[in-house]
């Protein structure tokens, strides 16, 4: 592919993704803003789809056009079945044209958006999907991202990263594990199950046996015993 912008295809970020990612992510759909393909900005993190729905259009949300929107907990384990839940809308406060200022600015049309889930192929914009390992795993670096962390994406270099030190990664993972335990969240084989305990049936089987997006998001044959 010689012209990613006009082709509107997908390109895997497969090089040195550490420490944000382990192996794989995809940028989906044609970017409306080429600058976002070489981008560094402050993260605005949503822990799950409930958090996203509750805060994305809150006028008090601290977000600018230079932010990176992050959605967790929509991967194979975080949202069993991995539905097309990775869609992150642009906050209304950025899309509306403000007519009360001297220099009227156009509404924001595109932002860098990152999630560990899937989304419809008909949606446009600069998005990074299928982050793996997903935040549904206790020790996944994606799960410890916080609002204010600086996220860098370079399509030309095939790099998606965040400014962490190794010691900080380990400390945040330890902190997260302790917080989950205190909150009564069931963790099995390093996976976040639920506060209610293990789910029966196919959903429960999926939560405990499915592998990660870069492995196909299918039942892990190594764990079927």
N, C-alpha and C positions, 0 to 999 in steps of 0.2 A: 504494500500500500504506500503510495508516494504522497498522497494528499489526504491526510486523516480528517482534516476539517471539512472538506467538501464531500468526502466519501461517506461520512456519517456512520462509520462502522465501529468496531470494538477493537481495542488494543490492550493486550495483557501487560500489566506492570510486573515483570518477572525477575527483575534484577535485585539489587540490594534494598529490599523493602524494610529491613530491620531498622529501628525497633518497633515500628508501628505494625508491620505485618510479618507473617511467617513466610508465605509463599506467593499468594495470588490475589489479584484484584483486577477488575476490569473497568475501563472508562466506557460508559455507554452513551450513545447518541452524540450527535454533532454539537460541539460547544458553540454557544452563541457568542462567546467572547474568547478569542484566541489567547488572551493574556492569562486566562484561568488554567491553561494547559501548562503554564510555567508560573506557579503561584506559591506564595507563602502568606499565611494569615492566621489570625487567632481563632481557635475553635469555639463554637457554641454547641454544647453537647446536650442531646436529648437521650435519656436513659432507655426509653422504649416508646412505642407508638402512643401510649396513653399520655406520657409526658409531652410528646410532640404535639398531640392534639390540644392539650391543655395550654401550652405556652407559645406555640409558634406565632400566633397572631396577637399576643398580648402586647399592647402599646408600650409596656414597661420593659419588654425584652431588650437586653443589652446586645445589640447586633448592628453591624454596619455592612455596607456592600463589600467590604474587604474581609469579612469573616468567612470561616469555613463551617458549614453546617454538618454536624455529625449525628447519626442515628444508630443507637445500639439495639441489641436484643431482637433482631429480626432475621437471624441466621437459622440454620437447620435445628439447632438445639433451643435457641432463644424463642423462636416461634415455630413449633413443630409443624412440619409440612412445608416450611419455607415458602409461604405465599408471597405474592407480589406486594410486599409491604414496605419496600425500600424507598418509596417515593417521598421526597422531602420538598414541600412547597416553599417558595420564597416568602418570608414574613410580609404580611400586608403593609406594615409600616414602611417597608422599602419599595413596595410596588406602586404605592400611591404617589401621585404628583402633588407636591406641596406648593400651593398657589399663594401662600402667605409670606413667601420670601422674595427678595428682589430678583434673584437669579433662579428662575424656575428650573428644576432639575427633572429629567425624565425618570420614570420609575425604573427600578432595577429589573433587568430581564433575565439575568443568569448569575449564579454563584456556584462555587465549588461545594458539592454535596457528597458526603461519604457515608456508606452504611455497609453492614454485613449481610444485607438481604438482597432480594430480587426486586425488580420493578418491571412495569410494562415496557415493551420495546417501542411503543408509540409515543412515550414521553421524551421530550427533548431536554437539552441542557447538559452542563458539565457535571457528570456524576461518576463516582467510583463505587462499584458494587462488589458483592461477594467477598468482602474482606475476610480473610481467613488466616489464623484461627479467629473465630467469632467471639463476641463478648459473652456468649453463653458458657464459655469455658473459664474457670476461675483464674487460670494463669495466663490468659490471653492479653497481650499488651493493649489490644483495642479496647478491652474492657476497663482499663484504668485511665483512659483518656478523660481529661477534665476540661471544663470551660476555661479558656485562657491559654491552654497549651498551643504552641505554634506548630501548625501543620504545613508541610511543604510537599508540593506535587510538581514533578517535572516529567512530562510525557517524553521529551526528547532523551532524557537520561534513564527513563523507565524507573523512576524512584518515587516512592511515597514514604515520607518519614515524619517523625516528630522529634522535637529537641529534648530527648531524655538522656540521662546518664544511666549506665547499667545499674548502679547502686539505687537510683531512684526507681527504676522499673521494679526491682526486687522488693523495695520498701512498699511501693504502692500495691503490689500483688499481695504482700503479706497483710497490709491494712485491709484490703478488700476481702480477703478470706476471713479475717476476724470479724468484720462488719456483717458479712453474710451469716456467719455462725450466730452472732448476737441477734440478728433479725429473724432467726429461726428458719432460714432458707435451706431446704434439703440439697445437699451436694453429694453426688454419687459419681465416682470415677472422674472427679474433677469437673463435672458438669452441673450447672445450676438447674435443678428440677423445679421445685416450687415450694412455697410456704405451706401448702396444704398436704405435702407429702407426694409420694409417687402416684402417678396416674395409671389406671388400669388400661388394658386393651391396647389397641394399635398406637394410640398417642403415647402411652407409657413406653412401649417398645421402641418407638421412634426416638423419644428423648434419650434413652439409654444406649441405643445401638447405632444411631445414624452417625456417619462420619462427616468430615468437613467439606465445605464447598469446593475446595481445590481437589478433593478426592472424589467428587461426584455427588455429594449429599445423598448417599445411599446407605443401606445397611452394611455395617462394617463386619465382614465375614470373620475377621480375627476375634470378634467379641461375641460370637454366637455360640456360646457354650456356658 
